[in-house]
Amino acid sequence: MQIAGASAVVTGAGAGIGAAIGHALAAGGARGVLLADLDGDRAELVAEQLRERGTAAESRAVDVADRDAVTGLVTAAEDAFGGLDLMVSNAGIGTGAGIEADLDQWQRSYAVNVLAHVHAARAALPGMLERGGGAFLHTASAAGLLTMLGDAPYAVTKHAAVAFAEWLAVTYGDRGIQVAVLCPQGVETDLLRAADAGLPGRAVRAAGPVLSPAEVADVAIAGLQDGRFLILPHPEVADHLQGKAARPERWIAALQRAQAALDG
């Protein structure tokens, strides 16, 4: 897709990757961006920054686990910008919990990391199909292709997020709908900093370079414009994925050793 002249919604846009994607869209000439976040004040600060650089920008406080709120978000963008070209479903959460994770943690992870993408697609697809095209960018994680040491709900729900993006691409690709899934490894965000005290944070920082949100956003925008489905800011993730597919037992054994070393 072409970013110049496009309208977009970005969730989880108050900071981190979401805020950086908002700025990258503005730099690319987007005609309008609606920034949504659970913290509406943070989303509005990003919107103000975009308006200062000449981009039409609005903000909303939205819980992406709320289907009606996501529908209202898409409707607001369509009304404000005369249609919606790009839905960036970016919000996500971690738990730092393994088998001891309680039911509420599992359900909230599923609601935010999986169902939020479903809500966004249900809300945005009708208008996109009517106008003959549109695009979705789903932020998942390298954990959705590999796994996440120390966080079972995160690993499982990010796999599901990738699976839904695949299904959406297969089902609607021949009707003008572009789908991309963003799977970074380490990114310097609030989510990673919150995990630093536990195994998930240590594992991510030990796995390879930790990128800035701006670096990830630039790769994401380039991937969208190139028409890529799988967008990997860390190219080494592709090598890990190939190794996992070719020799799964060897791959699991390597991660078992890595976890033992990090636990030690």
C-alpha positions in Angstrom: 0.0 0.0 0.0 1.0 3.6 -0.4 1.2 5.6 2.9 1.0 9.0 1.2 -2.6 10.1 1.3 -3.7 7.2 3.4 -5.9 7.3 6.5 -5.1 5.1 9.5 -6.0 4.0 13.0 -3.3 2.9 15.4 -4.0 1.2 18.6 -1.6 1.0 21.5 -0.5 4.4 20.2 0.3 6.2 23.4 3.9 5.1 23.5 6.4 2.5 22.1 5.8 0.9 18.7 2.3 2.4 18.3 3.4 5.9 18.8 6.4 5.4 16.5 4.2 4.0 13.8 2.0 7.1 14.1 5.0 9.3 13.6 6.2 7.2 10.7 2.8 7.4 9.0 2.8 11.2 9.4 6.4 11.4 8.0 5.2 9.3 5.0 2.4 11.7 4.2 -0.7 10.0 5.7 -3.7 12.3 5.4 -5.0 11.4 8.8 -4.2 9.3 11.8 -6.5 8.3 14.7 -4.4 7.3 17.7 -6.0 5.1 20.3 -4.7 3.9 23.7 -6.1 2.6 27.0 -4.5 5.8 28.3 -6.2 8.5 26.3 -4.0 11.3 27.6 -0.9 9.6 26.2 -2.6 9.1 22.9 -3.6 12.8 22.8 0.1 13.8 23.4 1.1 11.8 20.3 -1.8 13.3 18.3 -0.6 16.8 19.3 2.9 16.0 18.0 1.5 14.8 14.7 -0.7 17.9 14.3 2.4 20.1 15.0 4.0 18.5 11.9 0.9 19.2 9.8 -0.9 15.8 9.9 -4.6 15.6 10.7 -4.6 13.6 14.0 -7.2 12.6 16.6 -7.1 10.5 19.7 -9.3 8.3 21.7 -9.2 6.3 25.0 -10.0 2.8 23.9 -9.8 -0.6 25.5 -9.2 -2.8 22.5 -10.7 -5.8 24.3 -14.1 -4.0 24.0 -15.7 -4.9 20.7 -18.1 -1.9 20.7 -15.3 0.5 21.5 -13.2 -0.8 18.6 -16.2 -0.5 16.3 -16.7 3.1 17.4 -13.0 3.8 16.9 -13.2 2.6 13.2 -16.4 4.6 12.6 -14.8 7.7 14.0 -11.9 7.4 11.7 -14.1 6.8 8.7 -16.1 9.9 9.5 -13.1 12.0 10.2 -11.0 11.0 7.2 -13.6 10.0 4.6 -12.8 6.3 5.0 -10.2 4.1 6.5 -7.2 2.7 4.5 -5.0 1.2 7.2 -5.9 -0.5 10.5 -2.8 -0.9 12.7 -3.9 -3.3 15.5 -0.9 -2.9 17.8 -1.9 -3.1 21.4 -0.6 -6.0 23.4 0.1 -7.2 26.9 2.4 -9.6 28.7 2.0 -11.5 32.0 5.4 -12.8 33.0 3.6 -15.9 34.2 4.0 -19.6 33.3 1.7 -22.5 34.2 0.8 -20.6 37.4 -1.0 -17.9 35.4 -4.5 -17.5 36.6 -7.6 -17.6 34.5 -8.0 -13.8 34.5 -4.5 -13.5 33.1 -5.2 -16.0 30.3 -8.6 -14.4 29.5 -7.2 -10.8 29.4 -4.2 -11.9 27.3 -6.6 -13.6 24.8 -8.9 -10.6 24.7 -6.1 -8.1 24.1 -3.6 -10.1 22.1 -6.1 -12.0 19.9 -9.6 -10.8 20.0 -8.6 -7.2 19.6 -7.4 -8.1 16.1 -10.7 -9.9 15.4 -12.7 -6.8 16.6 -10.6 -4.5 14.4 -11.1 -6.7 11.3 -14.9 -7.1 11.9 -15.2 -3.3 12.2 -12.9 -2.2 9.4 -13.5 -4.9 6.7 -17.0 -3.8 5.5 -15.9 -0.3 4.6 -12.7 -1.5 3.0 -14.4 -4.1 0.9 -17.0 -1.5 -0.2 -14.3 0.9 -1.2 -12.3 -1.8 -3.0 -9.3 -2.1 -0.8 -7.5 -1.5 2.5 -4.8 -2.9 4.7 -4.3 -4.4 8.2 -1.0 -4.4 10.2 -1.2 -6.7 13.2 1.6 -6.4 15.7 2.3 -9.8 17.1 5.9 -10.7 18.1 8.7 -13.1 17.3 7.1 -15.0 20.2 4.2 -15.7 17.8 6.6 -17.6 15.5 9.0 -19.0 18.1 8.0 -18.8 21.8 8.5 -16.7 24.9 10.5 -18.1 27.8 8.7 -17.4 31.1 5.4 -16.2 29.7 2.9 -18.9 28.6 -0.1 -16.7 27.9 2.0 -14.3 25.8 3.5 -17.1 23.7 0.2 -18.8 23.1 -1.8 -15.7 22.3 0.9 -14.3 20.0 0.8 -17.6 18.1 -2.9 -17.1 17.7 -2.5 -13.6 16.5 -0.2 -14.7 13.7 -2.6 -17.5 12.8 -5.5 -15.0 12.5 -3.5 -12.7 10.3 -2.6 -15.6 8.0 -6.3 -16.5 7.8 -7.3 -13.0 7.1 -4.7 -12.7 4.3 -5.8 -15.9 2.7 -9.5 -15.2 2.9 -9.5 -11.6 1.7 -6.3 -11.1 -0.3 -8.1 -11.6 -3.6 -10.6 -8.8 -2.7 -8.1 -6.0 -2.4 -7.3 -6.5 1.3 -3.6 -6.4 2.3 -2.6 -8.1 5.6 0.8 -7.8 7.3 2.0 -9.2 10.6 4.8 -7.4 12.5 7.0 -9.8 14.5 9.8 -8.0 16.3 12.1 -9.6 18.9 13.5 -7.2 21.4 12.1 -3.6 21.4 12.9 -0.9 24.0 9.3 -0.4 25.2 7.4 -0.2 28.4 6.4 -3.8 27.9 10.0 -5.0 27.8 11.1 -2.8 30.7 8.2 -4.2 32.8 9.5 -7.7 32.1 13.1 -7.0 32.9 12.9 -8.2 36.4 11.8 -11.7 35.3 12.8 -14.4 32.9 11.0 -13.0 29.9 12.9 -9.7 30.0 16.2 -11.4 30.5 15.5 -13.8 27.7 14.6 -11.1 25.2 17.7 -9.0 26.0 19.9 -12.0 25.7 18.5 -13.1 22.4 19.9 -10.3 20.3 19.8 -6.6 19.6 17.1 -4.5 21.2 15.7 -2.0 18.7 14.1 1.3 19.2 10.4 1.7 18.5 11.3 4.1 15.7 13.5 1.5 14.0 10.7 -1.1 14.2 8.2 1.4 12.8 10.4 2.2 9.8 10.7 -1.5 9.0 6.9 -1.9 9.4 6.1 1.0 7.0 8.6 -0.3 4.5 7.1 -3.8 4.7 3.6 -2.4 4.1 4.7 -0.4 1.1 6.5 -3.5 -0.3 3.4 -5.7 0.2 5.0 -8.1 2.6 3.0 -10.4 4.9 5.6 -11.3 7.5 7.6 -8.2 8.6 10.7 -9.0 10.7 12.6 -6.1 12.1 15.1 -8.7 13.4 16.1 -10.7 10.3 17.6 -13.4 12.5 14.1 -14.5 13.5 13.7 -15.9 10.0 16.7 -18.1 10.6 15.3 -19.3 13.9 12.0 -20.1 12.3 13.7 -22.1 9.6 15.7 -24.0 12.2 12.5 -24.7 14.3 10.7 -26.1 11.2 13.6 -28.2 10.1 14.7 -29.7 13.5 12.0 -28.9 16.2 13.6 -31.2 18.8 17.0 -29.6 18.4 15.4 -26.1 18.6 13.5 -27.0 21.8 16.7 -28.4 23.3 18.5 -25.2 22.6 15.8 -23.2 24.3 15.9 -25.6 27.3 19.6 -24.9 27.7 19.0 -21.1 27.3 16.3 -21.2 30.0 18.5 -23.1 32.3 21.3 -20.7 31.9 19.1 -17.7 32.5 17.5 -19.3 35.5 20.9 -20.1 36.9 
